[in-house]
Amino acid sequence: MRIEFIPETDSTNTEMKRRIAADSVSDGLLLYAGRQTAGRGQRGNSWESREGEGLYATMVMHPTSLPVEELPAVVMACALAVADVVDVLIGRQGEARIKWPNDILVKGGKIAGVLVETGIRGDLVHELILGFGINLNQLAFSDSFSTEAVSVQQITGSGVDVHRVAELMHKVAVTGITPISLPEHRKQIARDYHARLFGKGESCLFQSESETISGILIEIDRVGRARVSTNLGEQLLSHPAFRFAGIKPDAGQRSAP
């Protein structure tokens, strides 16, 4: 099994890129760390990475004949793989939801996230560096995360073996992400992603640096944009220019983290 544990690193994505540059990785390797000193999430945000409290992992894949325009399907596939792992860990099938584009929520709290980085040659993706972070054994989070983050142990009341989770993550990723070059697989990914999409069919808020848009979340299109029905008609919103800011409070739901 192509899995490797290291006690500490700055970031598993960064460590994987160093190994790629040194030509010292095999396709399908999953590298995970006991702790990270500079873990990263979306938009350059930090990811809490204390020892034994989470899965901090990166997997490398080299797809065949994957057009650049299909990258949103990779993001969807990664989010689905992590959501499937979370379901197993908490023992509740279909409980994990995906907040556009790739945060994983359980009962509105963020439990996991994905960071996808790529290598491009011409019009094709030749390398995928897939970062997975899952909150496992945290009992408390720093003040900046305390109202929005949740861990597997907080949900189930039981601790989780990080090494077992790494093995499960690798297995699920190989099954769900490796066939990404196949058009039929990408269609199934889109269907499964929308079945887990948080806020789908509900009145939601989307925020940019300069405005907030309110509307019904219809779907995520094939290039990764949120299709939203507003009072002014349908709009297509791109990430990271816009972020999902929650289900409207008057709809009786809490805002998403």
N, C-alpha and C positions, 0 to 999 in steps of 0.2 A: 504494500500500500504506500503510495507516494505522499507521506505525511511526515513533517519534521517539526519538532518542538525546539524552541530556543528560550532560555530563561528570561532574557531581556533584550529589547532593541528599542530604537527610537520610534520606528513605525514599521509594521510588517510590510506595508506597500513599498516604503522606501528601501527596506532591506531586500525585498524581492527585486526591485529595479537594480540595486547594486549587483545582485547575483546574475541577473540577466546581462548586465554590461560585462561581467566577467565570464559569461558563457558557462555558468555553473549550475543551471537549473534544467530539469526535465519537464516536458509538457505534462500538465495535470498536477504538479506539485502543490500541496497546501502547506504553507508555513504558518505556524502559530506561536505566539509568545506568551510567557508567563505574565509579563507586564510590558507596557510601552511607556517611554518617557516623553514622546511627542506624537501621540495618536491623533489621527485626523479624521474629520467627518466631512460632510458637505460644506461647500463655500468656505473651506479653510477652517471650519470650527474645530475646536479640540474635542477629543473623545476620552472620557475618563477611563483609565487603563491600569487600575491597581491590581497587584498580584493576586491571582486566584479568584477574582471577582467576575471575570467576563471572558468571552471568547474574542481574541484579537487575532484575526487570521487573514491571510491573503493567498489566493490561488492564481496560478498562471495557466492560460490556455492559448493555443494557437489554432484558431478556426481556419477552415478551408473555404474559400470563395464566399466570404461574408462581406457584402457591400457596406460602405461607410454609412449609408443612409439607414441601415438596419440596426444601428447601435442602440436606439431606444428599446428594441426587443431584448438586447442584452441586459439592460437595466431592469426591465420587467422580469426577465428570467432570474436574475440575481435576487430581486426582492421576493419573488415567489419561493425560491429555494430557502431563503432565510425564514420566511413565514411558515413553510412546511416544517422546518426544524423546530421553530418555536411551538407550533401546535403539538409536536411530539413531546417536547419538554414539559409543557404545562398540562398535557393530557386532555386537550380540548380541540377536537378537529374543527377547523374552520374559524377558530376564535381570533387568530391573528389577522389584522387588517393592514392594508398598505395605504399609507398617506402619500399622495403624489409628490415626488416621483418614486421614492424608494425607502421611506422610513416605515418601520414595522411597529404597529400599535397593538396593545391589548387593553381593552376597556378605556381607550383614549390616552393611555400612557405610552411613551416611547420605550420599547424594549430592545430594539435592534435597528441597525442601519447598514447601508451599503455604500461603498466608494468604488466607482469603476474608472479605471484609467486604461488608455489604449496606446497601441503602436500602429501607425497607418503606413501603408505602402501603396501609393497611387490611389485607386478608388476602393481598395480593400483593407479590411482590418486584419492585420497579421498577428497581433498580440493583444491579449486581454489580461489586465492585472486587476483582479477582483478582490476588494477588501470587504470583509464581513466582521461586524461587531455586534455581539449579543450580550446584554446585561444578564448575568447568571446569578451570582451570589451576593450582590450588594444588598445591604439592609438599609442604607441611607446614601443619599447623593449630596453633592455640594449644593450650596444655596441656589446657584444659577440653574440647577436641574431639578430641585426638590419637588416642584409642583408638576413636572411633566414627564419624569422618567420613572420606570418601574423595572423590576428584575424578576427572573423566574422564581427565585426563592421567596420574594415578597408575595407572589401569587400563590405558590404551592405550599409554602411553609417548610420546604425541604431544600437542602443544598444540592448542587449539581457537580458532577465530576467533569472538569474542563476537558480532559483528554478524551473522554467518551463523546462529548459534544463535538470535538474536532473531527473525530472519526465519522460521526453522523453527518456533519456539515460536508465533509469531502464526498461521502457516498451520495448525498442528495444533489450536490452540485454537479457531480459527474453525470448523473442521470438526467438532470433537468436543464443543464446549461451546455454540455458538450455538443448536443445535436443542433445548436443554434443556427448553423449554416443551412439547415433544411427548411424550406418555406413552410411546409405543413406543420413543422414543430413551432415555428414562430406564430402561426395562426392559433395554435392551441395555447401558447403562452399568453397571447392577447386575451383569449377568452377566460383563462384562469385568473389572469391579473385583474380583469374587470369584476370577476366574481368576488374578489377580496378588496376592491377599491373603496376606501373609507370616504363616505360622503356622496357616493354615486346616487344620482336621482334626488339629492337633497339640496336645499338652499345653502350655499357656501360662500365664504369670503376668500378673496385672493388679493394679495397685497404686493405692491411694488414700492420702490422708494418714493414715488410721487402720488400714488393713488391706491384706493381700495375698490375692488370690483365685487359686486354681489350678483349671484346667479345660480342656476341649477347646474350642477356638474353632470354633464351628459356622458362623456367618455374621455379617454386619452387616445389621441389619434396615432397613426403609425410612425410619426416623427416625434412623438413624445409630448405634444402640446395638449393642454386641457381644453376641451370643447365645452364652453359654458353658455347657457341660455340666459341672457339678461333682458332688462326692459328695453334695451336698444337693439335687440337681436342677438344672434350667436356671435361669440368671440372666441378666438383661439389664443390661449395664453401660454407663453414659453417659460420654462424654468432655465436659469435662475432669475430671469427678469421679474417673474412673479413667483410667489410662494403661496402654498395653501395655508390660509390663516385660520381655518376652522369652519365648523358648521355654524350658521347664524344663531346667536343666542335665543332669538325669538322662536327658533325651531325646537327649543327644548334640549339642545345639545351643548356640551362644553366645547370650547375652542380647542383645536389641535395644537400640540406643542410645536 
